[in-house]
Every structure is written in structure tokens, then in C-alpha cells.
Amino acid sequence: MRSFIIVCIVGMCSSIGLAQPDYKAWDVFLKKYVSVTGDVDYKRIKANKKELNTITKTFSNIKILSSWSKNEQLAFWINAYNAFTIDLIVNNYPIKSIQNLDGGKPWDVKRITIDGKKYSLNNIENDIIRPQFKDARIHFAVNCAAKSCPPILNGAFFSKTLDAQLDSVTKKFINNSKFQTITATHMKLSKIFDWYKVDFPDIVTFINKYSTAKVNKNATLSYNDYDWLLNDKK
């Protein structure tokens, strides 16, 4: 019988050679500090920083395995991206916007260590998640800590339910009038659809898949301004 080494740190466990972490601790953390609408209680997290430190340390120490399934890999990188984004904000809190950091380019700084390698947030999103998984729904799962960003899920992403979770966050974002205005003849969408238009080659088909309001093929398109103020719980 093949044996495995089980590594567990505060509810996040991995079987070396077998599976990815158990995100129960991360899930509990998000439910505790993030509202159902995606507002993050950074002030309270900072006052209890040891909780987040333990979680980010766990992500950093994980051994990334080629044996993980596609959904296991994607769930890990989405969860890691969101955890380290929250960590970045908390380490600099109080601030008004993530853009106040690093000359407006906090996503380019390689401050994240995972499995012995250094990453920036852009490395994780644009060098790993987008090219490797080619799933446009990830844009509504990773969170940039801004009011116009798709609200961060107040729970962890799990490999077994990942597809349903990605569908859910995509539908919620597209049908939220705070971020989109969609009619049969015109779409006024989040700037995310403009910045990452290469990931949405047929925008009408994508919107119609998730939107309750259906769009004509010749509908006009414009974009909302992006509010970079912090997604802070008030």
C-alpha cells in the first residue's frame, strides 16, 4: 500500500502526492470577516492579524503538485490570490485605495512566496491563472480590493464545487445593476470586460449565457468608470 505524508496547519491539510489543501480555515476566516456583499472588515482583521498570518503562511508552505487536478490547481491559485490581496491591504491599513501602494503598481511587486518561489499578484493572475486555465469566469473570482471589483466571495473556493461557484459569482456580478446595465440594445459593462477583452472574444454570447436580460447581436457597448476606493466594511 502506498503511504502519504499528511501535512496539516490550522485546518488546511495536504496529502503529499495525493491532494490539495483543505480550505476550511480559510473558509471560516472569510465568513467571519467578509460580508455577503463582499465588504471586507480590514480593521478587525488587522486587530486579529495572527489569524491571517497563519493562513498566508500555510499557502506559502504548500507543495504544489503536478498530480493535482485542474480544478484543484485553479482553486488553489484563486484562494491564494485573494488571501495575499487581503494580506497586502491589512499590512498597509488604513489606506483609501490599493492604488496608493507601490506607485500605483502593487500587482507587479514580487512579495508573495509559494512553494519556495516568489510571485507578484500579476504573476499569479496573468502568468498562471489566465493562460493555464483559460476560463473567463476567473475575473469574477479573483479580487483586487476595490469597490468596482467583483465582490470577493465570503467563503473559500473548493475544487469539488469550483465550476458551480464560478458560475455563481459570474451570474451575480453580471446581473448586479451596481456594476452592469444590460438591455436588449445596449450593454454598459464593467471596465473588466474592456481590460480583458481578449478573454471575452464573443461578449454578447458570454453575457447572454449569464444575464437575465438578453442582448441582441447588434447591441451597442460602453463601459462604466472604475471605482478604486477600497472595498472596506464601514
N, C-alpha and C positions, 0 to 999 in steps of 0.2 A: 504494500500500500504506500502510495506517495505521501510524504509528510509535508506540511506547510508551517511556516513561522507566522504566528498571528501577532500583529502589532496594533496596540490599542492606546489611544491617548484621548481621554475625556470624551468618550462616546464616538470617536472617529477611528475605525479599525480597518486594516487591510490585511489580506492574506497574501504573503509574498508568493508570486507565481499563480495567484488564483483570481483575486477580485480587487475592486477599488474600495475606497474608504466608505464607511458607514457615516452618513452626514447628519446623524441625529442631533449632535451637539450644535452644529451649525443651524439646523432647522429650528431648534429651541431658541437659539440666540436671535434669529430673525423674527420669530413670532413675538419675542419679548421686546425688541427694540424698533421694529418696523411696523407701521400701521397697514391696514388692508389697502389703503390708497397709496402706499409707497413712501410715506414720510418717515424719515429716519431720525430717531432720537439721539443725535450725536452727543449732546450734552450729557445724557445719562450713560451712554456707552463710555465716554471719557472718564466719568466718575467710577466706572467699574472696568477699567481698561484691561485688567488681568484676564477677563473672560475672552476678549477679542485677541489678546496676545497668545493665549493658549491655542485658539483656533488657527490663527495665521501661522503659528509655529508648526502645527500639525500639517497644514498644507505644504509648508516649506520642506518638511521632512519626509513627505510621501515619496515612495519609489514608483515612478511612472513605468508601467509595464506594457510591452507590446501585446501581451495576451488579453488586455482589456478589450472589451467590445467597443464598437464605435460610439454607442450611447454612453458607456462608462467613461470613455475619454472625454466626450463632449460635456457631460455633466460635471466632470472634474474641472475642466477649464472655465466653464461658466461660473461655477461656485467660487473658484479661486479668484477669478477676475473681480467678482462682486465683493468678496471678503477683503481683498487688498485695496480696492477702491475705498471702502468704508474705513479701513485702517489709515489710508493716506489722509482722509478728511479729519478723522479723530486726532491724528498726530499733529494737525495744524489748526485744530478748532480752538476758538471760534474764527471762522472766515466767512465771507459772503458768497464766494464762488470758488470752484475748483480751478478756474482760470486765473485766480490770483497767485497760484503757485508756479514756481519754476518758469517765470517769464511767460506764462500762458501756455506752456507746453508740458504739463505734468505727465502726460501719457507717454512721453519719449524717454523719461528717466528710468534707467535700469536699477530699480531699487528692490525688486522682488526676487527672492531666491526660492527656487523649487527644484528639488532633486539635484542639488548641487550646481544648478545653472542660474544665471542672472537674466531676468526678464524685465521689460517695461510693460505697461498695460497695452501699448500698441503692439508689442511683440506677441502678446497673448491673443489679442483680437485679430490683428491683420496678418500675422505670420503663421498662426496656428489655427485659430477657430475658423476664420473665413475661408482660407484656401484649402484646408484639410477636410472640412465638413460640408462646405458649400450649401448651407441651409440659411436662407434669408431670415428665418424666424429668430435667429440668434440676436438680431438687432433689437428685439423686444425683450430679451432676457438679460443681456449684459447692461450694467447701469453706470452712467457717467456722473452721478451725484448732482444732477441739475434738474430744475423744475420741468423743463421740456423733455427730459429724457423719459423713455418708457418707465413707468413706476417699477421699482425693484420689488420682486416677489417677496412677500413676508413669510418665506419658507424656502427650504433648500430644493434644488433640482435633483431628482433621483433618476438613475438610469432606467429603472423599470417603468417609470411613468413619464419619461422625458418627452416623448412625442406628444402626449396629451397636454403636458404642461406648456410646451412651446406653442401648441395650437391655442391654448387658453390665453396666454399673455399676448399673443398676436391679435386675437379677436378683441380682447379688452382694450388694447391700445388703439386699434383701427376704429373701433366703434365708440370711442370716447370723444365727445364733442370738444373737450378741452384741447385736444391735440389735432383733430381732423374735422373738416366739414365736407361731407360727401353727399352729392346729389347725382341724379342721372346724367346731368350735363356738365358738372364741374366738380373737380376734386381740389380741395385746399388741404395739403398734407403737411406732415412734419418735415422739417429740413433733412431728417434722416434719409428720407426717400430720394432726396436730391444728392446728398453727400455720398450715398452708397448706391447710386442708380445702376451701377454695373451689376449689383446683386438683385435688381428688380427689372430685368430686361422687358418684361411684359407687365407693366404696372397695373393696367386695367384688369387683367386676368387675376393677378395677385390680390388686388383689392376686392374684387367680386367674390373671391373664394372665402374671404373672412368678414366682409362687410354686410350688415343687414340691409343697407341701401345699395342697390345695384347701379352700376355705372355703364353708360353707353360707350361703345368703342371710340367714338369721336369726342368724348368729353374733354374739356379743357383742364389744364393742370397748373396750379400755383402752389407756393409753399408758405407756411407760417414762419414768422420770425422765431428764433430760438432763445429761450429764456435760460441763461446760465446761472441764475441765482440758485443757491444751494437748496436741495430737497430736504430741508430741515424741518423737523416737527416743531411747531410753535405752541 
